[in-house]
Amino acid sequence: MSKNRIKKLVVAMSLGSLLSLTVLQPISAENSSVSNIEKKSPITTVESYIIETYSDTQNSEGYFEKIGYEVVSATTKIVEGTDDTIEAETSSVSDFYSNDGSYIKTVIKNDHATNNYSTGKALVKNQNVTTSSPANDNSQLASFIKNKDTFEKNTLDTDQQLKLSKKIEERVKLLPDAESREVKGISRDELEKVKQKIAEQTSKRTVSNTTSDSFVDTTLPSVADQSNFSTSSSMMVSTCPSNTNGVESCGAWDNYYRHNILNGDFTVQVLGHAGEDSMYSRLHGSIGTDTAKATRLSTFKQQINTYERYIVDDLEAGVFWEIVGWASALASFILLVQGFGTGPVGWVAVVALYSNAILTFAGFTSSAYATNARLQISKNAASQLSNAKTTHYNMLYNFDHNYGSVYESGF
C-alpha cells in the first residue's frame, strides 16, 4: 500500500489563476468518465483505505485533536438527474482504532441524499449501526502508524471492486431502516454566487512577498493550462519541506513558512484570523535559544507540511483540477454552506454534521471527483489548516516575531 514518491513538479501558481476553476466540470476521475456524466448515468467508486481520524470539534486550546485511525471500505454512487437534481448514496464500513492501534469499534453506515438545485432543498436518509468486531483487513495499519502516514488507499482491480462492493452491500442490507427528512440543500443560484465570489476575491489578491523574504506557492501546477494536470502515474507529490541553501519552506494558498535552519530566522504567514478573514498576518523572527519559540515554530511547520500533504498527495490536486476551487474557497473563508461557519472550522462542521455534505462537496468539485474517502480527507485538511492558524496566533500572542510583523489586505 505504499505510495510511489516521484519528484514533485514545481510550477508557480498564483491565486489569480484559480479563476478558471469557477466552472466546475470534471475532466477525470478514477473508476468514472466524462461520458457517464453526459448520459446522466451513475458514477460509482469503490474504495478501501486507511486514514487518520481527527476530532469533530476543537479542544480548549483551539486545536482539532488526532484521535486515532479508520480502516474503511466504502462505495460512493452519484447520479446527476435530468430535472436539476443530484443524488448520492454512500455506504461505508469503518473500523476505528486508537492512536496506539487498539481496536475501538466498527460503524456501518448508509447515507442517501438528493439535492434539488431548483428549490435549494435536499431529502436525506441516514442509516447506521455500531458493532464490536472489526470488519476490514487491518494488516497494513501497524506500518501506517509507524510511517506516520496520513492516508493510504488500496489499489483494487475490477474483480476486487466487485467483491468488496458486494460485501459492503450485504452489510448495509442488515441496517435498521430510517425515515427520510428534508434539510436545507444548496440551490443553483447559491452555487453560482459562491463561484462568482471566489472569482472576485482571487482576482483581487496581492502577491505574498517582503523585501527580505519571498514565497512562491509551488504546491500545484498552473490551472491556466489544464494540460498540466494528468491522470498518468507520473503525478506530483508533496516534498515538504523543500530545502534550498539551508532554508526550509512549505505552504499552500497563502499559508506558509520559511525557516533558515542555519541561523534560526523564520517567516510564517496565514490568511485570515477571527474577524479579519481577508487579511494576511505575516510574522518575522528568529528562534535564537528560546526553546518555547522553537517548539511553536516546529509545530506550525508540521501542521503546514501535513496540510500540503493532504492537498497534494491525498486529494491529488496535481491530477484533478476540480479540487483547487474548493481549496481556494476554504482558505479564503468563503461561506460554502448556509448555517455553518466559514473557513476550515466551518468545513469540518459541514462534513461532521451536514447530511448533504457529499453533494455539497460534489457541487464545488465534481460528481466524478467526490467520494467518501476524499470527503474525509477534505475534513482532515481543514483540521490541519485550522490548527496551523491557531499555532500562528499563539506565536503572535507570545511575541515570537522579534523582527516585526506585516498585517495587510489579502483581497
N, C-alpha and C positions, 0 to 999 in steps of 0.2 A: 504493500500500500504506500510505498514511499513515492514522493514526487520527484520528477526529473528536474533538477536545478540547472537551468540553462541561463547563460549570461543575459542579463536584462538589457533590452534595447532602450537606450537613453535618448529620448527625444523631448525637447522642451515643450511644455503645454501651458498655454496661457488660459486663464479662466474665461477670457472673452471668447475663446474658441468653442466654449460649451454651447454657444448659441445654436449651433447646428443640431444639438441634441434635443431641441424642444419639439421636434416632430418625432413622436415615439412609434417607430416602425421597426420590427425585428428584422435583422438580416441573417441571423444564425442562432441556433441553439441546439444542444445535444438532444438526440432522440426526437427531433421535430424538424419541420421545414416551413419555408415561407408559403409553399403551395398549400399546406394544411390550413393555414390561416385564411388564405384567399377563398378556400372552399368551405370555410366555417366548420371544418371537421375537428374532432377533439385532438388536443395536443397532450400526450401522456408521457410523463417522465417517471422512471423507476430509479430509486436511489438507495444506496447503502453507504453509511458514513459514520465517522466519529467526530464529535465537536465538543468544544469547551462549553460549559454552562455558566452563565452569569445571573446574578440576582435580577429580579424584575424592578426593584426599587433601590434607591441609593441608601447607604448606611448613614450614620450620624455624622461622618466626616465628608460626606458628599461623593462617595465612590460606589460604583457598581462592583460587587464582590464576585470573584470567581468561586463558585460553589461546587464544582465538580465537572463531570463529563457525561455525555449521552452517546450511546451506541444505537444508531437509528436505521430502520428500514422504512421506506416511505414511497408512496405513489402520489403524483400530482396530475390531475386532469383538468384542463381548461378548455372551454368551448366559447367561442365568440358567436353570439346569436345574430340573426339577420334583422332582429327587431330592436337593435341598440341595447342589447343586454350582453352580459358576460357572466359565465357560470364557472365555478371551480369546485372541485372535490379533492380534498387532501386526506389521505389515510396514512397513519403512521403507527409504528410500534417502537417505542423508545425505552431503552434500559438506562436508568440513571445510576451513576456511580459518584462517590465522594472524591475529594481531591487526592486521596491516597489510593483510589481504585477499588474501594469497598462497594459492593453492590447495595443499592438502596431500594429501588422499586422499578416496576415496569408500567408504563402508561400506554394504553391503546386508544387511539383517537380516530374519529372520522368527522371531518368538518365539511359542510356543504354550504355554499353561498352563491346567490345570484344577484348581481348588481344591475340595476336599471339606470342607464345613463340619462334617459329622458326625464325620469322622476327624481333621481338622486336618492332612491331608496333601495335597500337590499333586504333580501329574505335569507335568513341563515338558520342552520340546524347543526348543533354540536352534540356529538355522542362521544362518551369516553368511559373508561373503566381502569382502575388501578389494580395490578396483580403483584404477587410477591415472588415471581420466578422469572429469571432473565430469559428473553426470547430470541436474542440475536447473538451471533458469533462475536465473542469479545477477545479472541486470541491476539489481536493487534493492540489492545488497549494498553498493556504494560509498556510497549515500545513507544506508543503515542505519548504517554505521560513522561517517560524518560527523555524523549527528544523534545519535550515542551512544544509539541505541535499545536496548532490552532484548529485545523480541520483536515481530515483525510477522507477521501472518497474511494470506494472500491470501484474498479472498472468492471462492468458487467457485460458479458456478451448477450446476444438475443435470447438464448436458452435460459441463462441465469436470470435475466429480467423477467421472463415469463414465469419461471418458478417462484421467484420472490414475490411478484405481483399476486400470484395465486395464493401464496402463503399469507400475505397481508389481507387479502380479500376474505379468506376463511376466518381469520381472527375478527375482522370487522363485522362479519355477519352475526357474530355472537354478542355484539354490543347491545345494551338496552336501548330501546327507541327513545326519541326525544321529539318535542314539539318544535315546529318551525316558528320563527318570530321575525318581525320586521324591525330593522335598525336603520339608522342613518347611513346612507351609502355615499357615493360620490357621483355628481352629475357631470355631464359633458361640459357644461359651462364652467363648473368649478375646476375641472381638469385643465381646460384651456387657459383659465385665468392664472393658475399656478404656473403653467408652462410659460405664459407670457411674462409673469413676474420674474421667473428665472432668467429669461432673455434680457429683460430690462436691467436687472441687477448685475448680471455678469458683464454686460456691456459697459457698465459704469465703474467697474473695479479698477483700482490703481495697482501698478506694478509693485510688488513687495521687495523693497531693497533699501539699503542705507549706504552711507559713504564708506563705512568700514567693513560692512558685510553685505553679501547678496546671496539670495537663494532662488534658484530656478526650480520650479516643480517639475521634476523629471520622472514622475511616477508613471505617466502614461504617454502614448504617442498622441500627436495632434489629431483631433477629430475632424479637422478641416478636410482631411483626405481619408475617407473611410477605408481606403486600400491599406492603410497602416494597420488595420485590425484584421486578424486572421484566425481561422479555426484550425490551423495546422498545429502540429506538435511543437513547433518552434515558438512557443508562447513566451511572453515576458514573465519574469518572476521578480519578486522584491529582492533587492540586495541591501536593504537597510541593516546597519548604517553603511553608506558609502564612505570611503576614506581617501582624501586627497591631501597629500603633504601633511599628514597628521591632523587634518580637520575632518571630523565625522559629521555627516549631515543626513537628514531624512525628513520626509514630510509629504503631505498631500493637501490640496485645496486650502492653502494659506495657513495651515497648521504645521509647524516645522521646528527644527532646531539645527544649529551649527555649533559644534564644540571642538575647540582646539585642544586636543588631549596632551599637547606638548607643554602649553603654558596655562591651561585651565580656563581660558576665555570662552565665553559662550554667548549665543543669541538664541532666544526662544520666542516663538510667536504663536498666538492663537487668534482666530476670528470669532468675535462675539463673547461678551460677558453679560451677566444679568442686566437687562435694561439697555444694553448697548450692543445689540446683535449685529449691527453693521460696522462695528469698529474693530480695527486691528489693535492688538496690545502686544508690543514687542519689547522684550527685556534684554539688556546687555549687562554682562557682569563677568566675574571671574570667581571660581570656587576657592582659590587660594588654599588655605589649610583648614577651611571650615568644613568639617565632616557632615554637618547637618545640611549645609548648602549643596554639598556634593551628592548627598543622598537624594535630595529633591530633584536635582538635575538628572541623576541616574533614573529616577522613577519616571520623569517626564519623557526621557529618551525611550525607555522601554515601552511606554504607552503609545508613543507616536510610531515606533517600529512595528508594534503589533497592529495598530490601526492601518498602516500601509499594507502590511501583510494580508490582512483581511480583504482589503480593497483589491490589491493587485493579484495575489495568489489565489485566494479563496473565492472571491466574486469574479475573478478572471476579467478584470476591467480592460486589460490589454487585448482581449479576444472579443468580448461582447460590448460594443459601444453603448448599448442600451443603459448600462449601469451608471454611466458618467453623469447623466442628467439628474438622477436620483441623488447621487452622492454630492453633487454641487448644491442641490436644494437643501440637503441635510446640513452641510457646512454653512450655508447661508441663512439658516434659521427661518426658512420659509415655511409657513403653516401648510402642512400637507393634508391634514385631516381635521375638520371642524370638531371642536370639543376636546382636542388633545393639544399638548404644548408644542412649541416649535423646537427645532434643533435636535441634537442627539437624544436628550431626555424624552422629548415628545415622541420620537420614533420608537424608542424602547417600549414606551407605554402602548403605542399602536400595536406593535407585534404581540405584546404580552396580553393585552386586554380587548382588542378590537376584533370582533368576529369576521369582519370584512377585510382583514389585513392582507391576505394573499392577493385579492383582487385589486386592492389599492396599490400594492407593490407592482402588480402587472400593469396597472394604468400608468405608472411612472417609469416603467421599464418596457416590458412587452409580454404578451401572453406566452411566447415561446421561451422567454428567459425566466419568468417567475416560477420557482419550485419551492418545495418545503425546505430543502437544505439552504437555498440562497436567502430565503426569508429569515431563517435562524442566523445565518452569517451576517446579514444586514443588521440585526439586533446587536450582535456582538461587536461589530464595527462601531456602531453608535455608542455602545457602552464604553469602549476604549477611548473614543474621541471625547466623550463627556469626562472621563477620568483624567485625560490629559489637560482639559480645561480647568478642572479642579486643582490639579497639581500646579498649573501655571498661576492660578490665583494665590495659592499658598506661597509660591516663590515671590510674587508681588507683595503679598502681605508681610513677608519676612525680610523685605528689602534686599533680596538676592541680587538685584540689578544695580550693583555699585558703580557701573559705568553709565547708568542712565536708562531711560525708557522712552518709547515712542508710542503715542496713542493718537491714531488718525483714522479718518474715514476709509472704509474699505470699498464702499459703493454708495 
